[in-house]
Amino acid sequence: MSESLREGVLAYAEDCYGTEPEYLWERFPRYAVLRRPDSGKWYGLIMDVPRDRLGLGGAERADILDVKVDDPFLRDDLLRRPGYLPGYHLSSRTWTAVLLDGTVPLSEICAVLDASWRAAEKKRKAAKSRAPKEWLVPANPAYFDVDAAFAASDVITWKQSSSVRPGDTVFLYMGAPVSAVCWQCRVLETDLPYDYQDEHLTIRRVMKIQKRQHYEPSQFPLSLLKTYGVFAVRGPRSVPTRLSTCLHRADR
């Protein structure tokens, strides 16, 4: 058990979100709840649990952090990594446990805690209009040559997610073997009818996107995205605030 990581997580939650841990159970004096003040929802739970109950072997106690992970693809990705376990004492469908023994670096733990904070945000009714949003959108270089398309025209069509709207910003993440964010684009039009289907892809609606900025693959590789809590881009997803700041800092 590493006190430094436990205290490091608590210090990060206080510095970043102003969270004071809540100790709710007299029987478990080291169980610390991290709660959002706006929604009242938990975004973290630190516990000390016997290792044998975690399936790790040994009777000594281990500090773990439960975090909320709504994205099933992200949860599956995390559970394949050392130091991650199904949620303990909370639903394993929406929560994941992280060992605080040093197996997972503190910087990575703080990144997944950021994602849990966002997942516990108070849900509001969708408004008819909203401020522009930023999205990470996957692109498969095996099926479509984005560079060639943008060399031919500043505006191209792209398969649309229902959540994307005109005025939004799309960052195209190129899949393997590139595995990096390579393009920043502005969404010009959405909900354009389209009819395409093959063994890999079905498209019924597209959007028009305009290139704004090209990034070299070495600037925003997947290894860097992971430090901001992005461990995979398998579908359109919002851009974490800290990653957005980093991307725009690179704008020419």
N, C-alpha and C positions, 0 to 999 in steps of 0.2 A: 504494500500500500504506500503510495507516495503522497505525503501531505502537501508537497509543493504544487502538484497539479490540482488537487482539491482547492487549495487556497488561491491558486492562480485563476481557476474558473470563477470562484466567488468574487475575486478582485475585478476580473473582466466584466462580470455581470453588473457590478456596482459602478465601475467607471463608465461603461458603455451605455447602460440602460437605467442606472440609478436604482437597481434592485437590491433590496435588503433581504437576505434569506429568511424564510419562515421555518421555525422548528415546531411542528404541529403535534408530535407524538412524544409523550413522556417516556414511553417504552423504547423509543428509537431516538435518542437525543442527538444523534449525528445525521439524521435524515433532514436535508435542507431543501425546501421548496422554493423555486424561482417562479414568480408570478408576474404577468403583465398587469400594470395598474389600470389600463383602459378597459380591457375585456375581463379581467379577473381570472384569466385562464393561465394554467401552468405552462411554462415553456422549458422547464428543467427540473429535475429531481435528483439530488445527490444522495446516495445511500452507501452504507458499508455493509457488505453481504458476504457470508461465508463462500469461499471459492467453490466448494463442492456443489453448492446450490446453483452456481453458474455453469456447472459442467466442466470446470477447469481443474478439479482435483486439489486436494489440500483442505485443511480445516481453517486456515487463517482467513481473516476478513480482507476484502478488496473494496476499494472505493470505486463506484461506478456513477456515471451520469446518464440519466434517461433524457432523451431529447425527442421532440415531436417531429416525425418525418411523414408528411402526407403523400409525397410522390413515391409510388411503389417502385419505379425504376431506380430512383436514388436509394431507397431502402435496400433493394436487392444488391445494388452496387456496394453499399457500405458493408453489408453482412458478408461479403466475400473478402473483406479486408481484415487484416489482423487487428485485434483490439475492439471489434464491434460484435455485439450480441443482440438477440431479440430483446425487446423491451422487458424489463423486470418489474413485476407488480403492476404494470400498466399494459394496455393492449399492444401486443406485438405486431398488429396490423398497422398501427399508426405511431408507435414509439420504438426507438432503438436505444440500446444501452452502449455506452462507451467506457472502456476501462481507463481509469485514471492512474495507471501504474507506470506510465511512460511509454507504453506500446504505441499509443497515438500521440503525436506531438501536440503541445498546448495550442499552437497556432491553428492546427487543424480542428481541434476540439472547439476552439472559439468560433471557427467558421461554421461548424454544424450547429452550434448554439445560436448563431445569427439566423440560420435557416429555421430553427425551431421557434425563435422569437417571431419571425414573420408568419409561420404556420399558425401561431396562437393569436393572430390579430383578430380583433372583433370584426365579425362579418356584417357588412351593411348591404342594404338593398342596392342593386345595380342601378345607377343613374343613366338617363338617356344620353347624357353627354359626360365626358370625363376629360381630364388632362391627358395629354399625350403620354404614352408609355414606351418603355424600351424592352425589346425582346431578343433573346438568343434563339436562333432558328437553325436547325441542322441542314447541312447540304452534303450530298454524297458525290464526291468527285468521280466515282466509278460510273455514275449515271448521267452527270451533267457537268460540263466544263464552264464554271462560272466566270473564270478569267476571260475565256474567249467570248462569252456572251457580253460581258461589260466592255470588252475591247471593240465590239461591233456597235454597241449602243449604250447610252447612259441609263436607259430605262429598259427593264426586262419584266416578264411576268413570272410569278412564283406561286406555288401551291399555298393556299390561304388557310390560316387558322381562324376559327370563328371569333376569337377574342381580339384579333388585330383590327385596327381602324386607321383611316387616313390620318396622316400627321404623326403616326407612331414611328419609332426608329427600330430598325431590324439590324442586328449584328449576325452575319452569316458565319456559322461555325462549320468549317470544312472537316468532314470525318476522316478516318484513317485512309491513307497513311499520313495525311497532313496534320490532323488533330490540333487545329488552332482556329481562332477567330481571324478571318481574313478581310471581311468587308463590313463597312457600316453603310446602311441604306435608309432612305426615307420612303415611307409608304405613301403613294400618291392616290391610288384607287383600290377599292376592295369590292368583293361580291360580284366579280365578273364571271359569268357562266363559262364553263369549260367542260369538255368531254374527252377524257383520256383514261385508258386503262391498259395495263400490261401485267405480266406475272409479278412485277415488283411494286407497282404503284397504281393507285386510282385517284384521279383528280376531277372534281366536279365544280370547284370554284377556284379562281386565282385572284391575285392582287398584282398591281403594278408597283415595282420598287425602283427607286433611283439611286444610283451609286453616289456616295458622299466621300468615302474615305477607304483607301486600301491599306491593310496592315501586312507586314511581312510575317510569315508563320512563326518566326522566332520571337515576335513581340508578345503574342498572347497564346502560347501553347497550352494544352490541357494541364500540364504540370503547374502552370501559373494560375489557371482558373480554379484548380482545386484549393488553392490557398484562400480563395474567396467563397468557398462553399459550393462550387460547381464541379461535381465529380463525373457528370455525364450530360450530354445534350442529345436526347433521343426524340425530343419533340419541342415545340415552341415553349419557352419558359421566360419569366421575367428576369431582368438583369439585376443582381444584387447591387445595392447603392455603392459600396466601395469599389466593386468592379467597374461600374459605370464611370465613376470618377477617374479611374485609371485609364479606361478606354478614351475618354474625352481629353485627358491630359496628353494623349498621343496624337490628337488631331493636328493636322498641318494647317 
